[in-house]
């Protein structure tokens, strides 16, 4: 049975989503594959829609796999229930469905949506510390939104690429492509009483101290550290260290060395994947 799983996890205690070598820490893929092996015996390899770094969360990550049918494990809901009885508390299967054999969590995906949360307040909020970046200085939100708007469309995002992809050296043909198509790039304040991972949560750019800010990005795919590098550079725009014009020139430069620092992983969440 070919399955599509929608999974959710708190990434705080994971060493990323992808399987790592022994001793490198627990991963989302590793926990899922161990749980599947406990159910059916033989190892089962899963594929994930997106790779998330250490400490990054997921509200709607997607996995695909081939599940060998077993007695009482012949329906997607039964499999999801059985998995959730084994999985650790920071990882849950939200839904399961049987899909066509050619469905692939990664390669069938059309768009991925991420949200980065920033608590822009004088003092931190302990209950948000695992899921948002605390910034206590005033930010120019209008400038940040203007800078974000420059990202919409098809661009070469090498300026925000990690893992050496954004450093212009050697033969560029040896590196993976860094062109991506961004369809949404926006900044908004979230209703503090709303579910801050709900994509359609009420948003406004009017507020006061204690604002919970959401940087939302939707693209066909993302480069390593791309969103966190964008956020780190946007914060420089918001604090006046970099102008909107300079942000635009940075995008055109295709040189990661000119961008800002990489923002911490704990504010980032993979919210949904579109097929």
Secondary structure, DSSP 8 states (H G I E B T S, - for coil): -EEEEEEEE-GGG-S-SS---TTS---HHHHHHHHHHHHHSS----EESS---TT-EEEEEEEEEE---BTTB-SHHHHHHHHHTTS-TTEEEEEEEE--TT--TTTT--EEEEEEEEEESSS--GGGTTTSEEE-S---HHHHHHHHHTTSEEEE-GGG-TTTTTS--S-GGGS---EEEEEEEEEEEE-TTS-TT-TT--EES---TTEEEEEEEEES---TTHHHHHHHHHHHHHTTSS-HHHHHHHHHHT-GGGS-----GGGEEEEEEE-
